[in-house]
Amino acid sequence: MTEPISRYFAFIKRSIKGPFYPKDIAQLPGFGKTTLVCHEAALGQWREAYLDGAFQALLEAAPQ
């Protein structure tokens, strides 16, 4: 059985956006590797996007 895709909040341009799926957050203007993200089920536990496995592949695939 596959695990459901988690949703996250993102702190972009001094406001909280979401919850969105990681691929949708990565499309938001202002998103980058140091954008703070927080899992929907762990609100308040912010970390930079590049430290979260859900965003690592998206950041690697993003055009420079």
MIDO-467328 format. One record per atom (N, C-alpha, C, O): residue in one letter; x negated, y negated, z. Coordinates in steps of 0.02 Angstrom, whole numbers, padded with zeros to 5 digits, always signed. Atoms other than C-alpha are relative to their C-alpha. Layout:
<firos>
aXYZ;...
</firos>
This chain:
<firos>
m-00042+00059+00000;m+00000+00000+00000;m-00044-00062+00000;m-00094-00064+00036;t+00041+00061+00004;t-00067-00173-00044;t+00021-00050+00053;t+00079-00053+00074;e-00012+00051-00051;e-00082-00312+00082;e+00030-00061-00034;e+00007-00081-00087;p-00029+00059+00032;p+00029-00464+00046;p-00050-00057-00001;p-00093-00064+00043;i+00045+00057+00006;i-00060-00620-00013;i+00021-00052+00052;i+00079-00069+00058;s-00012+00048-00054;s-00076-00745+00129;s+00004-00071-00028;s-00024-00087-00080;r-00004+00070+00018;r-00031-00927+00120;r-00041-00041+00050;r-00053-00020+00107;y+00043+00042-00040;y-00138-01068+00187;y+00023-00073-00004;y+00059-00093-00049;f-00007+00073+00001;f-00130-01251+00233;f-00069-00028-00019;f-00120+00005-00008;a+00063+00033+00017;a-00262-01371+00167;a+00004-00072+00025;a+00056-00104+00022;f+00005+00069-00022;f-00320-01537+00238;f-00036-00038-00055;f-00098-00034-00061;i+00027+00036+00058;i-00345-01649+00086;i+00023-00073+00003;i+00082-00087+00013;k-00015+00072+00001;k-00355-01838+00080;k+00040-00022+00062;k+00089-00058+00057;r-00027+00020-00065;r-00311-01857+00264;r+00072+00022+00012;r+00107-00007+00053;s-00067-00028-00014;s-00151-01754+00255;s-00001+00075-00010;s-00042+00103-00047;i-00006-00073+00004;i-00100-01573+00275;i+00048+00018-00056;i+00104-00007-00059;k-00039-00024+00056;k-00036-01488+00119;k+00016+00074+00009;k-00026+00111+00035;g-00014-00072-00002;g+00053-01321+00111;g+00060+00017+00043;g+00096-00026+00068;p+00045-00055+00018;p+00076-01184+00144;p+00004+00018-00074;p+00058+00015-00104;f+00006-00021+00069;f+00016-01127-00027;f-00043+00063-00002;f-00078+00080+00045;y+00046-00056+00013;y-00068-00973-00098;y-00068-00030-00019;y-00071-00085-00046;p+00066+00027+00013;p-00257-00995-00116;p-00009-00026-00072;p-00039-00079-00082;k+00009+00022+00070;k-00250-01006-00308;k+00035-00067-00013;k+00012-00106-00055;d-00035+00063+00007;d-00126-01150-00292;d-00036-00057+00036;d-00039-00113+00011;i+00039+00051-00036;i-00228-01243-00162;i-00060-00021-00041;i-00077-00080-00043;a+00060+00015+00039;a-00381-01231-00274;a+00014-00047-00058;a-00032-00077-00084;q-00019+00044+00055;q-00285-01328-00407;q+00017-00071+00023;q+00026-00116-00018;l-00018+00066-00026;l-00244-01475-00293;l-00056-00050-00011;l-00115-00033-00001;p+00051+00051+00006;p-00335-01638-00330;p-00035-00011+00067;p-00002-00018+00119;g+00039+00011-00060;g-00474-01662-00204;g-00024+00063+00034;g-00062+00060+00082;f+00022-00062-00030;f-00498-01478-00165;f-00072+00015-00019;f-00092+00005-00076;g+00070-00018+00012;g-00679-01422-00147;g-00022+00051+00052;g+00017+00072+00094;k+00024-00052-00045;k-00789-01301-00054;k+00001-00020+00074;k+00004+00023+00117;t-00001+00022-00069;t-00788-01408+00103;t+00069-00021+00024;t+00077-00047+00080;t-00069+00014-00021;t-00600-01433+00106;t+00018+00045+00059;t+00003+00105+00058;l-00021-00040-00058;l-00530-01376+00273;l+00064+00037-00017;l+00112+00007-00042;v-00058-00042+00012;v-00408-01232+00258;v+00017+00037+00064;v-00026+00048+00107;c-00023-00035-00060;c-00305-01141+00387;c+00054+00050-00020;c+00101+00033-00055;h-00048-00053+00015;h-00212-00976+00373;h+00068-00019+00031;h+00070-00046+00086;e-00067+00017-00023;e-00024-00997+00392;e+00016+00028+00069;e+00050-00004+00108;a-00014-00033-00064;a-00020-00877+00540;a-00048-00023+00056;a-00040-00003+00113;a+00050+00022-00050;a-00166-00965+00629;a-00007-00076-00003;a-00062-00102-00005;l+00001+00073+00005;l-00118-01148+00622;l-00044-00030+00055;l-00038-00014+00114;g+00046+00032-00046;g-00252-01254+00702;g-00070+00029-00002;g-00116+00000+00027;q+00066-00031+00006;q-00397-01138+00661;q-00029-00016-00069;q-00032+00027-00113;w+00024+00025+00063;w-00471-01241+00521;w-00072+00022-00013;w-00112+00027+00033;r+00068-00016+00020;r-00626-01190+00424;r-00009-00023-00072;r+00039-00032-00109;e+00014+00021+00069;e-00712-01245+00264;e+00017+00057-00048;e+00006+00115-00033;a-00025-00049+00048;a-00643-01158+00110;a-00054+00051-00020;a-00038+00110-00028;y+00052-00047+00023;y-00811-01081+00060;y-00015+00054+00051;y-00047+00104+00034;l+00011-00050-00052;l-00815-00985+00225;l+00056+00052+00003;l+00049+00102+00037;d-00057-00045-00001;d-00648-00900+00193;d+00000+00043-00062;d-00002+00017-00118;g+00003-00047+00055;g-00647-00745+00084;g+00053-00012-00053;g+00042+00003-00112;a-00054+00012+00048;a-00482-00794+00002;a-00018-00054-00051;a+00011-00056-00105;f+00018+00055+00043;f-00566-00946-00075;f-00068+00009-00034;f-00083-00026-00082;q+00067-00007+00027;q-00741-00883-00113;q+00000+00015-00075;q-00037-00017-00113;a-00002-00017+00072;a-00699-00803-00282;a+00028-00059-00041;a+00005-00071-00097;l-00028+00057+00036;l-00595-00955-00331;l-00052-00055-00009;l-00055-00088-00061;l+00052+00051+00004;l-00739-01072-00292;l-00056+00019-00048;l-00084-00024-00083;e+00052-00023+00045;e-00863-00966-00388;e+00022-00006-00073;e-00019-00020-00117;a-00027+00003+00068;a-00750-00966-00541;a+00015-00072-00023;a+00026-00084-00082;a-00017+00069+00017;a-00717-01154-00534;a-00054-00033-00042;a-00114-00021-00030;p+00051+00034+00041;p-00803-01261-00667;p-00037-00052+00042;p-00008-00084+00086;q+00041+00047-00039;q-00945-01367-00599;q+00004-00070-00027;q-00027-00115-00001;
</firos>
